């Protein structure tokens, strides 16, 4: 029997593909016209992955997206899908077929999802695509893509695109989007309640809106909006008669929400407020809904007896009076023996054991020590505050700029442009920049309890010795002007409400 030489196929069989490796040279003995050197022009991994995304070379699975005429077939790579999504990893570990069908994402959105998986790149053109991409990201467990799509939806909320976002929030309860939508509604409560799309919202969205705090409209506006919404819902499902008969006007208290008398009184007041006595336990308050705001006031340490702001006087009575006046002073306009360090950059780390809504802060204004300062000192001075709230990762989540005239020797409330929810047991940073130098003189309390909230604080300030005039021995501190950090306090109060 004649042996077949190595590399030759038996008679009547096709010649197999043979790859010969000689040093760094690769030869492929087939007649297919394939580009085998594309890798040489791709210097980075992301370029090579992008090439595979474009050409589908070396693909090992096929995904059929969508249904009917809109269906699309895409050749893909399991390793890319599995390393991007736990759902794909589970799918391919349990299903041995090379082809899978996906029906919960339309092809356009799935291709955006693939661009992120392969290219780490997302290009969104409208909020509607961002909404669908968010739902797909949740479905396939890709959290960073959820953040990207949520950020896109939140950056430009308006009356054209907020309605589907509100529905998404009611369905998925995404915290960031819920907070941003809440801010939008609080800024425009009357326009939201009177908008034509309000009556088309789902019950969950309406519930989220009417439960918001600080809706700056009379409560009657909210009732009218919900009444109109309910009428629209009943009309759509032909339940209006049943709703009126079964709920509103049935006199049997055991089977209805309101008695006939209560229903009549409320409807009369909806028509013309004050035309009929309001039933007991129903609110007749016409004022806008406001959530109570609280203040966490930080205690300050007393001045040591031997320090009186760098000013001495022969009269013990004057010195005692001066020391008493200085006990409440946190920031001075000029250096003293007890306040040699001045700066413009102050921060406060805040942690709470109960969620709160942060509305603003209080900071001191400049104060001149008794007997010191220009004789023509005015009552006010120009100041610009820049307040930034940072999340635990150091990412700014709110920035407020306040430029105004402030009185000397007093304090000023800085109300944030948008309120911020501080979650429990998480440290947030409040950064304050000023246009004037403030010489800090006090340490403030590191813990305050305003039941049910316990606050923990940590102060930090970038300060430095500001050299005094050469002839002034009173302020001689040997300062070099070099910046350093101190734990003296600048933010004296936190303005907040409870978050439930």
C-alpha positions in Angstrom: 0.0 0.0 0.0 1.4 3.3 -1.0 1.8 5.8 1.8 0.6 9.3 1.3 3.5 11.7 1.5 3.2 14.2 4.4 1.2 17.3 3.4 -0.6 15.4 0.6 -4.3 14.5 0.8 -5.5 11.1 -0.2 -6.7 10.8 -3.8 -10.2 12.2 -4.4 -10.1 14.5 -1.2 -9.7 18.3 -1.1 -6.3 19.5 0.0 -6.5 20.7 3.6 -5.5 24.2 4.6 -1.9 24.3 5.7 -0.2 27.1 7.6 3.6 27.2 7.6 5.5 29.1 10.2 9.1 30.0 9.3 10.6 32.4 11.8 8.5 35.6 11.7 7.1 34.7 8.3 3.6 33.3 7.9 2.3 31.7 4.7 -1.3 30.6 4.2 -1.7 28.0 1.4 -5.2 28.8 0.3 -6.7 30.7 -2.5 -9.0 33.0 -0.3 -8.3 36.7 -0.7 -8.1 37.6 3.0 -6.3 40.5 4.5 -4.0 38.8 7.0 -1.8 41.8 7.8 -4.4 44.4 9.1 -3.0 44.0 12.6 0.2 45.6 11.5 -1.4 49.0 11.1 -3.4 48.9 14.4 -1.0 50.1 17.2 -3.5 49.9 20.1 -5.9 47.3 21.3 -8.9 49.5 20.9 -8.0 50.0 17.3 -7.9 46.2 16.7 -11.2 45.7 18.6 -12.8 48.4 16.5 -11.7 46.6 13.4 -13.3 43.4 14.6 -16.5 45.4 15.4 -16.5 46.7 11.8 -15.6 43.6 9.9 -16.8 40.8 12.2 -13.7 38.8 11.5 -13.1 35.8 13.8 -16.8 36.1 15.1 -18.0 33.1 16.9 -21.7 33.8 17.5 -24.6 35.3 15.7 -27.3 37.5 17.4 -30.7 38.1 15.8 -32.1 41.4 17.0 -35.7 42.4 16.8 -38.6 40.9 15.1 -40.3 41.0 11.7 -39.1 43.4 9.0 -37.0 45.3 11.5 -35.0 42.3 12.5 -31.2 42.4 12.1 -28.5 39.7 12.2 -25.1 40.6 13.6 -22.0 38.5 13.9 -20.2 39.1 17.1 -17.6 37.8 19.5 -18.5 36.0 22.7 -15.6 37.2 24.7 -16.5 40.9 24.2 -20.2 40.3 25.1 -19.4 38.2 28.1 -16.7 40.6 29.6 -19.2 43.5 29.2 -22.4 42.0 30.5 -23.1 39.3 33.2 -26.4 38.5 31.4 -24.5 37.5 28.2 -22.0 35.5 30.3 -24.8 33.5 31.8 -26.5 33.1 28.4 -23.5 31.7 26.6 -22.5 29.5 29.5 -25.9 27.8 29.4 -26.8 27.9 25.7 -24.4 26.0 23.4 -25.8 27.2 20.1 -23.9 29.8 18.2 -27.0 31.8 17.4 -29.2 33.6 19.9 -32.3 35.8 19.5 -32.9 39.1 21.4 -36.4 40.6 21.3 -36.4 43.1 24.2 -34.1 45.7 22.5 -34.6 47.2 19.0 -31.7 47.0 16.6 -30.8 50.7 16.7 -30.4 50.7 20.5 -28.6 47.4 20.5 -26.0 48.8 18.1 -25.4 51.7 20.5 -25.0 49.1 23.3 -22.4 47.2 21.1 -20.5 50.4 20.4 -20.0 50.8 24.1 -19.0 47.1 24.6 -16.5 47.2 21.7 -15.3 50.8 21.5 -16.1 52.2 25.0 -17.9 54.9 23.1 -21.5 56.1 23.3 -23.1 58.5 20.9 -26.6 59.6 21.9 -28.7 62.0 19.7 -31.8 62.4 21.7 -33.4 61.7 25.1 -35.7 59.0 23.7 -32.6 56.9 22.6 -31.1 57.6 26.0 -34.2 56.3 27.7 -34.3 53.1 25.7 -30.5 52.6 26.2 -31.0 53.0 30.0 -33.6 50.2 30.0 -31.3 48.0 27.9 -28.4 48.7 30.2 -30.5 47.7 33.2 -31.6 44.6 31.5 -28.0 43.5 30.6 -26.5 44.7 33.9 -24.1 47.4 32.6 -24.1 50.0 35.4 -21.7 52.5 33.9 -23.8 52.7 30.7 -26.8 53.3 33.0 -24.9 56.3 34.4 -24.1 57.7 31.0 -27.6 57.4 29.7 -29.1 58.8 32.9 -26.7 61.8 32.8 -27.7 62.5 29.2 -31.4 62.5 30.1 -30.8 64.7 33.1 -28.6 67.3 31.5 -31.3 69.0 29.4 -34.7 68.3 30.9 -37.5 70.3 29.4 -41.2 70.1 28.8 -40.7 68.2 25.6 -38.7 65.3 26.9 -39.4 65.1 30.7 -42.6 63.0 30.4 -41.1 59.7 29.3 -38.2 60.2 31.8 -40.8 60.6 34.6 -42.4 57.3 33.5 -38.9 55.7 33.5 -38.3 56.9 37.0 -41.6 55.5 38.2 -40.8 52.2 36.6 -37.2 51.7 37.7 -36.8 54.2 40.6 -33.3 55.4 39.4 -32.1 57.6 42.3 -30.2 60.2 40.3 -32.9 60.7 37.7 -35.6 60.8 40.4 -33.7 63.6 42.1 -33.2 65.6 38.9 -36.8 65.2 37.8 -37.9 66.3 41.3 -35.8 69.4 40.9 -37.4 70.2 37.6 -40.9 69.8 38.9 -40.1 71.9 42.0 -38.8 74.7 39.7 -41.9 74.6 37.5 -44.8 73.1 39.6 -47.6 75.2 38.1 -46.5 74.6 34.5 -46.1 70.8 35.2 -49.6 70.5 36.8 -51.3 72.5 34.0 -49.4 70.8 31.1 -51.5 68.8 28.7 -49.2 65.8 29.2 -49.9 65.7 32.9 -53.3 64.0 32.3 -51.6 61.3 30.2 -49.2 60.2 32.9 -49.4 56.9 34.7 -50.7 56.6 38.3 -47.2 56.0 39.6 -45.8 59.2 38.1 -48.7 61.3 39.4 -48.1 59.8 42.9 -44.4 60.7 42.7 -45.2 64.3 41.7 -47.9 65.1 44.3 -45.8 63.6 47.1 -42.9 66.0 46.4 -42.0 68.5 49.1 -41.8 72.2 48.4 -44.3 72.4 45.5 -44.6 76.2 45.4 -48.3 76.2 44.4 -51.5 76.3 46.5 -52.7 72.8 47.5 -55.9 73.5 45.6 -53.9 73.6 42.3 -52.6 70.1 43.1 -56.1 68.8 43.8 -57.5 70.3 40.5 -54.6 68.8 38.5 -55.2 65.3 40.0 -59.0 65.7 39.5 -58.5 66.5 35.8 -56.0 63.6 35.5 -58.5 61.2 37.2 -61.3 62.3 34.9 -59.1 61.7 31.8 -58.2 58.3 33.1 -61.8 57.4 33.7 -62.8 58.6 30.2 -60.1 56.4 28.6 -61.4 53.2 30.2 -65.0 54.3 30.4 -65.1 54.2 34.2 -66.3 57.7 34.9 -69.8 56.8 36.0 -68.6 53.9 38.1 -66.0 56.1 39.7 -68.5 58.8 40.6 -71.1 56.4 41.9 -68.9 53.9 43.7 -66.3 56.2 45.3 -67.3 59.8 45.5 -71.0 59.9 46.2 -71.9 56.7 47.9 -73.2 57.6 51.4 -72.1 54.3 53.0 -68.9 55.1 54.8 -67.9 51.4 54.8 -67.7 51.3 51.0 -66.5 54.7 50.0 -63.8 57.2 50.6 -66.1 60.2 51.2 -69.6 60.7 52.5 -72.1 62.6 50.4 -71.7 65.7 52.6 -67.9 65.6 52.4 -68.0 65.2 48.6 -70.3 68.1 48.2 -68.2 70.4 50.4 -65.0 69.5 48.5 -66.6 70.0 45.1 -68.1 73.3 46.1 -64.6 74.5 47.3 -63.1 73.3 44.1 -65.6 75.4 42.2 -65.3 78.5 44.4 -63.0 78.3 47.5 -64.7 79.3 50.7 -68.2 78.9 49.4 -69.0 76.0 51.7 -67.5 75.0 55.1 -64.6 72.5 54.8 -65.3 69.2 56.6 -63.4 68.4 59.7 -59.8 67.0 59.2 -59.6 68.5 55.7 -57.0 71.2 55.2 -58.3 74.7 54.3 -54.8 76.1 54.1 -54.5 78.2 50.9 -50.7 78.7 51.2 -48.2 77.0 48.9 -46.9 73.6 50.1 -43.6 74.2 51.9 -41.4 71.7 53.7 -40.1 72.8 57.1 -36.5 73.8 57.0 -34.2 73.2 60.0 -30.8 74.5 61.0 -28.0 72.6 62.5 -26.1 75.2 64.5 -22.5 74.3 65.2 -21.2 75.3 68.6 -17.9 77.2 68.8 -15.2 77.0 71.3 -14.6 79.8 73.7 -11.5 82.0 73.4 -8.7 81.0 75.9 -8.4 83.6 78.7 -4.9 84.6 77.6 -6.0 85.4 74.0 -8.1 88.4 73.3 -7.6 88.8 69.6 -4.2 90.5 69.8 -5.5 93.6 71.5 -4.6 94.6 75.1 -5.9 97.4 77.2 -5.1 98.6 80.6 -8.7 98.5 81.7 -9.7 95.0 82.9 -13.4 95.9 82.4 -12.7 96.9 78.7 -10.7 93.7 78.2 -13.5 91.5 79.7 -16.1 93.3 77.5 -13.9 92.8 74.4 -13.3 89.1 75.2 -17.1 88.6 75.6 -17.7 90.3 72.2 -15.1 88.2 70.5 -16.5 84.9 71.8 -18.9 84.7 68.9 -16.6 85.8 66.2 -15.4 83.1 63.8 -13.7 85.1 61.1 -11.7 88.3 61.3 -10.9 90.9 58.7 -7.3 91.2 59.8 -4.7 89.0 61.6 -4.5 88.9 65.4 -2.6 86.8 67.8 -5.4 84.3 67.9 -6.1 84.4 64.1 -2.9 84.6 62.2 -3.9 82.5 59.3 -6.0 83.9 56.5 -7.4 82.2 53.4 -10.1 82.0 50.8 -10.6 78.2 50.5 -12.7 76.4 53.1 -14.4 73.0 53.2 -16.6 70.9 55.5 -17.1 67.1 55.4 -20.6 66.2 56.4 -22.0 62.8 57.3 -25.6 62.2 58.6 -27.2 59.1 60.0 -30.6 60.0 58.5 -31.2 61.2 54.9 -31.6 65.0 54.6 -32.2 67.5 51.9 -29.5 70.1 52.0 -30.8 73.6 51.1 -27.9 75.8 52.1 -25.3 76.9 54.6 -24.5 79.8 56.8 -21.0 81.4 56.9 -19.7 84.4 58.9 -18.8 87.8 57.5 -15.7 89.7 58.2 -15.3 91.3 61.6 -12.6 93.8 62.7 -11.3 93.5 66.2 -12.4 96.3 68.6 -10.4 99.5 68.0 -8.9 98.2 64.8 -9.8 98.9 61.3 -10.1 101.9 59.0 -11.9 104.9 60.5 -14.0 105.3 57.4 -15.2 101.7 57.5 -18.5 101.2 55.7 -21.3 98.9 57.0 -21.0 96.5 54.0 -18.5 95.1 51.7 -18.5 93.2 48.3 -18.2 89.4 48.5 -18.5 86.5 46.1 -19.0 83.0 47.4 -18.6 79.9 45.2 -20.1 76.9 47.0 -19.6 73.4 45.5 -21.1 70.2 46.9 -19.2 67.0 46.1 -20.3 63.4 46.4 -18.2 60.7 48.1 -16.2 60.2 44.9 -15.3 63.9 44.8 -17.6 64.6 41.8 -19.3 68.0 42.0 -23.1 67.6 42.2 -24.1 71.2 42.8 -22.4 74.6 42.4 -23.8 77.9 43.6 -22.4 81.3 43.0 -23.5 84.3 45.2 -22.1 87.8 44.6 -23.6 90.4 46.9 -22.9 93.0 49.5 -22.7 91.6 53.1 -22.6 93.4 56.4 -19.5 93.4 58.5 -19.6 91.4 61.7 -22.6 89.3 60.8 -23.4 86.2 58.9 -25.0 85.3 55.5 -27.2 82.4 54.4 -26.1 80.8 51.1 -29.0 79.0 49.5 -28.0 76.3 47.0 -29.2 76.7 43.4 -30.7 73.2 43.7 -31.3 71.3 46.8 -29.2 68.1 47.3 -30.2 64.9 49.0 -27.5 63.6 51.4 -27.8 59.9 51.9 -27.2 58.3 55.3 -23.7 57.2 56.4 -22.0 58.8 53.4 -19.5 61.6 53.6 -20.1 64.6 51.4 -17.9 67.7 51.0 -19.0 71.3 50.9 -16.4 73.6 49.4 -16.5 77.3 49.8 -14.3 79.8 47.9 -14.4 83.5 48.8 -13.1 86.7 47.2 -11.8 88.2 50.4 -9.3 86.7 53.0 -10.9 85.5 56.2 -8.8 85.0 59.3 -10.3 82.1 61.2 -10.3 82.1 65.0 -12.5 79.3 66.2 -12.8 75.5 66.1 -16.4 74.4 65.6 -18.1 71.3 67.0 -17.4 68.0 65.2 -20.8 66.5 66.1 -24.3 67.9 66.5 -27.6 66.0 67.2 -30.8 67.4 65.8 -33.1 64.4 66.3 -33.7 62.3 64.3 -30.5 63.4 62.6 -27.0 63.1 63.9 -24.4 65.2 62.1 -20.7 64.5 61.9 -18.3 67.3 60.7 -14.7 67.7 59.7 -13.4 71.2 58.8 -10.4 72.0 56.6 -9.1 75.3 55.3 -6.3 76.3 53.0 -4.7 79.2 54.9 -1.4 81.0 55.3 0.4 83.7 57.3 -0.2 87.0 55.6 2.8 89.2 56.5 1.9 92.3 58.6 3.4 95.8 58.0 7.1 95.8 59.1 6.4 98.4 61.8 3.6 96.5 63.5 4.9 94.4 66.3 1.4 93.4 67.4 1.0 91.0 64.4 4.6 89.8 64.2 4.1 86.0 63.7 7.2 85.1 61.6 4.8 84.0 58.8 6.2 83.1 55.4 3.0 83.3 53.4 3.2 79.6 52.7 -0.1 77.8 52.5 -1.1 75.1 55.0 -4.2 73.3 56.2 -6.0 74.0 59.4 -9.1 72.5 61.1 -10.6 75.8 62.1 -14.2 76.2 61.1 -15.9 78.5 58.6 -19.3 76.9 57.9 -21.3 77.6 61.0 -24.8 76.3 60.1 -26.4 73.7 57.8 -29.8 74.5 56.4 -31.8 71.3 55.7 -35.0 69.3 55.8 -35.7 65.6 56.5 -35.7 63.3 53.5 -38.2 60.4 53.8 
